[in-house]
Amino acid sequence: MISLKSLVKNVKEAKITAPKKGVETPLDAKVQIPGFGVMTRKQMQGSIQRYIAEVSKYAKKGNVESAYATLYKRGVLKAFLETEIKHSGK
């Protein structure tokens, strides 16, 4: 049986941080990515870096179609970037 104390602790840990204008969200805060889910801001930044590295790899190999598909056909990168901008405090 779950105790009330542990339930309250789990609810506090699962809190999603809303973006605030002029205030940067901490890297360990959980953020909602529209159409994707919830992750920490640091995890999201790592995912953005991996997508950009993937595009760079395709471009260096001359595989323009794959680079285009990664940038424009996948909505995940766009959602990650938009969420990062909102949570950067600008």
C-alpha positions, 0 to 999 in steps of 0.5 A: 500500500502506498503511503500518503507521504510517498504519494505527495513526494512522487507528485512533487518530483513529477512537477512540470516547469512552465516557462517564464519570461525573463527567467531561465529554467534550471537544467534539472527541471522537467519541461513539456515538449509539445507532441513529444513528452516530458524530460529534463531541460538538460536531456532535451539539450543533449537531444538537440545536439545529437540531432544537429550532429546527425544532420552534420554527418549527413551533410558531410557525406553529401546525403542531402535527402537525409539531412533534409528529412532530419531537419524538416520532416521530423517535428521533434527537432522543431519542438525541442528548439521551440521549447528550449527558446521558451525556457531560456528566459528570453 
